[in-house]
Structures are given as structure tokens and as C-alpha cells.
Amino acid sequence: VTRVLACYNSLTGSDTNNDCATPTTACQSFFAALQKTANFGEIDCVNPGNYFGVVTIMQSVTIDCAGAVGLLQGSFNINAAGIVVRLRNLSISQPGEGYPGISVQNASAVYVEHCVITNSATGAHLTYGGIIFLPSSNAELFVTDSVISNNGASNSEFSAFTGGILIVPA
């Protein structure tokens, strides 16, 4: 697989494309786009839409859906030492799933910019938060111009593990 510095994501794209280096050869899922994007590369959304799934990020990358706000009905899991991740112009929703919108287990820095994170409030998991930040080593989290709402468990048994942003230092 050829890894490109700039990759495109589109609901009308195809994950079987050799690369996603142009809007016309865009991938359909964030998973496939990550596989084809070089470290420190960028994934841009071509059109608005609902990109389903749990997306695991293990490389430095920017995902930007400016002008075509992408809805991820799922979650982003960020987990690799030393990486820098920027998530921009995304709407992340978890209706009925109960996973955190963004979960950070390991990274150097994570930037959440112009995002809306909602509805991580139900399900069978202990961590019901918009952003769960529990890195295994020193890391930084930056959240700017974002809305994080309707997250957290109402069940008092789990309320210590829930909320808009939960930070558990290393």
C-alpha cells in the first residue's frame, strides 16, 4: 500500500482504492484512509456524512472535515507513544453505544478543534465520557471551540468515570 501525505475520505469513496490522494479516489472509511495516510499526514472529508465505526489511531495525523462536517457514529481511540493527533470539524456521537467519543490511552499531544461530541451516556461500559484522557505517560490535551454535551452516566455507580472530559493523569 502506498502511503500518501494527504488523503481524502468520502461516503461515495471506496476503501479498495490504491490510494485516496484525490477527492475522486477517496476512501469511504476513516479506517482505510488511516491505512493509506503517511505518518504526520492529513485526512480531509470530501462530503458531509455519517462515517460509522470505532477508529483506532496509532500514528500522527490530522483528520479535518472543514466544509463537509463528518459525523462519526462511533469513537476515536488514540493509542501510540509520541504521536500528535488533531481532530477538526467533526461531530462525534454515540447514541446507545456507551463508548467515549474520544479515548486517549497514549500520545504526546491531542488537539480537538471545532468538534461536537455528544450522547456518550448509555451502554455497558464504565467510561461514558465525551473525552476520556488517560495516557500512560506525559501527554497534553488541547480542546478549543468545541461543544461536549449530553455525556456521562446517570447511574451513581459509574458517575466517577463519566462526564464531558475525564482526565486521569499518568
Secondary structure by P-SEA (a helix, b strand, c coil): cccccbbbbbcccccccccccccccccccaaaaaaaccccbbbbbccccccccbbbbccbbbbbbccccccccbbbbbbccbbbbbbcbbbbbbcccccccbbbccccbbbbcbbbbcccccccccccccbbbbccccbbbbbccccccccccccccccccccccccccc
